[in-house]
Amino acid sequence: MKSFACGDVVPGCEARWVCSTDDEILVQVGAHAASVHGLTELPAELVASVHKAIHPVS
């Protein structure tokens, strides 16, 4: 399992996900970025930041 906290990339955001894979997290983050943060596209540097902030669940 993997986890991601949006606040690690967007300070102040409380959203968190726990999914089986990085790809599942990215799908959830993409939908969240559009609905909550108003992003219609995810810039490559943002995707890279998200990847770096995904951690294994211990």
SEDREN-879923 format. One record per residue (C-alpha): residue number from 1; residue in one letter; x, y, z. Coordinates in nm, 2 decimals. Example, Ala and Ser with C-alpha at 12.3 -4.5 7.8 and 13.67 -1.06 7.14 Angstrom:
% SEDREN-879923
<r><pos>1</pos><code>a</code><px>1.23</px><py>-0.45</py><pz>0.78</pz></r>
<r><pos>2</pos><code>s</code><px>1.37</px><py>-0.11</py><pz>0.71</pz></r>
This chain:
% SEDREN-879923
<r><pos>1</pos><code>m</code><px>0.00</px><py>0.00</py><pz>0.00</pz></r>
<r><pos>2</pos><code>k</code><px>0.10</px><py>0.36</py><pz>-0.07</pz></r>
<r><pos>3</pos><code>s</code><px>0.00</px><py>0.69</py><pz>0.09</pz></r>
<r><pos>4</pos><code>f</code><px>-0.01</px><py>1.05</py><pz>-0.02</pz></r>
<r><pos>5</pos><code>a</code><px>-0.10</px><py>1.37</py><pz>0.16</pz></r>
<r><pos>6</pos><code>c</code><px>-0.18</px><py>1.66</py><pz>-0.06</pz></r>
<r><pos>7</pos><code>g</code><px>-0.06</px><py>1.89</py><pz>0.21</pz></r>
<r><pos>8</pos><code>d</code><px>0.30</px><py>1.77</py><pz>0.14</pz></r>
<r><pos>9</pos><code>v</code><px>0.27</px><py>1.94</py><pz>-0.20</pz></r>
<r><pos>10</pos><code>v</code><px>0.00</px><py>2.20</py><pz>-0.14</pz></r>
<r><pos>11</pos><code>p</code><px>0.04</px><py>2.35</py><pz>0.21</pz></r>
<r><pos>12</pos><code>g</code><px>-0.28</px><py>2.36</py><pz>0.41</pz></r>
<r><pos>13</pos><code>c</code><px>-0.47</px><py>2.09</py><pz>0.21</pz></r>
<r><pos>14</pos><code>e</code><px>-0.59</px><py>1.81</py><pz>0.44</pz></r>
<r><pos>15</pos><code>a</code><px>-0.67</px><py>1.55</py><pz>0.17</pz></r>
<r><pos>16</pos><code>r</code><px>-0.50</px><py>1.21</py><pz>0.21</pz></r>
<r><pos>17</pos><code>w</code><px>-0.51</px><py>0.88</py><pz>0.01</pz></r>
<r><pos>18</pos><code>v</code><px>-0.41</px><py>0.53</py><pz>0.07</pz></r>
<r><pos>19</pos><code>c</code><px>-0.41</px><py>0.31</py><pz>-0.24</pz></r>
<r><pos>20</pos><code>s</code><px>-0.25</px><py>0.00</py><pz>-0.37</pz></r>
<r><pos>21</pos><code>t</code><px>-0.03</px><py>0.17</py><pz>-0.63</pz></r>
<r><pos>22</pos><code>d</code><px>0.12</px><py>0.50</py><pz>-0.73</pz></r>
<r><pos>23</pos><code>d</code><px>-0.10</px><py>0.50</py><pz>-1.04</pz></r>
<r><pos>24</pos><code>e</code><px>-0.42</px><py>0.47</py><pz>-0.83</pz></r>
<r><pos>25</pos><code>i</code><px>-0.30</px><py>0.76</py><pz>-0.61</pz></r>
<r><pos>26</pos><code>l</code><px>-0.23</px><py>0.97</py><pz>-0.92</pz></r>
<r><pos>27</pos><code>v</code><px>-0.58</px><py>0.91</py><pz>-1.05</pz></r>
<r><pos>28</pos><code>q</code><px>-0.73</px><py>1.02</py><pz>-0.72</pz></r>
<r><pos>29</pos><code>v</code><px>-0.50</px><py>1.32</py><pz>-0.70</pz></r>
<r><pos>30</pos><code>g</code><px>-0.59</px><py>1.43</py><pz>-1.05</pz></r>
<r><pos>31</pos><code>a</code><px>-0.96</px><py>1.43</py><pz>-0.97</pz></r>
<r><pos>32</pos><code>h</code><px>-0.89</px><py>1.61</py><pz>-0.64</pz></r>
<r><pos>33</pos><code>a</code><px>-0.67</px><py>1.87</py><pz>-0.81</pz></r>
<r><pos>34</pos><code>a</code><px>-0.94</px><py>1.95</py><pz>-1.06</pz></r>
<r><pos>35</pos><code>s</code><px>-1.23</px><py>1.96</py><pz>-0.82</pz></r>
<r><pos>36</pos><code>v</code><px>-1.07</px><py>2.13</py><pz>-0.52</pz></r>
<r><pos>37</pos><code>h</code><px>-0.77</px><py>2.32</py><pz>-0.66</pz></r>
<r><pos>38</pos><code>g</code><px>-0.91</px><py>2.41</py><pz>-1.00</pz></r>
<r><pos>39</pos><code>l</code><px>-0.63</px><py>2.25</py><pz>-1.20</pz></r>
<r><pos>40</pos><code>t</code><px>-0.75</px><py>2.12</py><pz>-1.54</pz></r>
<r><pos>41</pos><code>e</code><px>-0.40</px><py>1.99</py><pz>-1.62</pz></r>
<r><pos>42</pos><code>l</code><px>-0.12</px><py>1.87</py><pz>-1.40</pz></r>
<r><pos>43</pos><code>p</code><px>0.22</px><py>2.02</py><pz>-1.49</pz></r>
<r><pos>44</pos><code>a</code><px>0.50</px><py>1.77</py><pz>-1.51</pz></r>
<r><pos>45</pos><code>e</code><px>0.68</px><py>1.93</py><pz>-1.21</pz></r>
<r><pos>46</pos><code>l</code><px>0.37</px><py>1.89</py><pz>-1.00</pz></r>
<r><pos>47</pos><code>v</code><px>0.34</px><py>1.52</py><pz>-1.10</pz></r>
<r><pos>48</pos><code>a</code><px>0.71</px><py>1.48</py><pz>-1.00</pz></r>
<r><pos>49</pos><code>s</code><px>0.64</px><py>1.64</py><pz>-0.66</pz></r>
<r><pos>50</pos><code>v</code><px>0.35</px><py>1.41</py><pz>-0.60</pz></r>
<r><pos>51</pos><code>h</code><px>0.56</px><py>1.10</py><pz>-0.69</pz></r>
<r><pos>52</pos><code>k</code><px>0.83</px><py>1.21</py><pz>-0.45</pz></r>
<r><pos>53</pos><code>a</code><px>0.57</px><py>1.26</py><pz>-0.17</pz></r>
<r><pos>54</pos><code>i</code><px>0.41</px><py>0.91</py><pz>-0.21</pz></r>
<r><pos>55</pos><code>h</code><px>0.53</px><py>0.68</py><pz>0.07</pz></r>
<r><pos>56</pos><code>p</code><px>0.48</px><py>0.31</py><pz>0.15</pz></r>
<r><pos>57</pos><code>v</code><px>0.24</px><py>0.24</py><pz>0.43</pz></r>
<r><pos>58</pos><code>s</code><px>0.41</px><py>0.07</py><pz>0.72</pz></r>
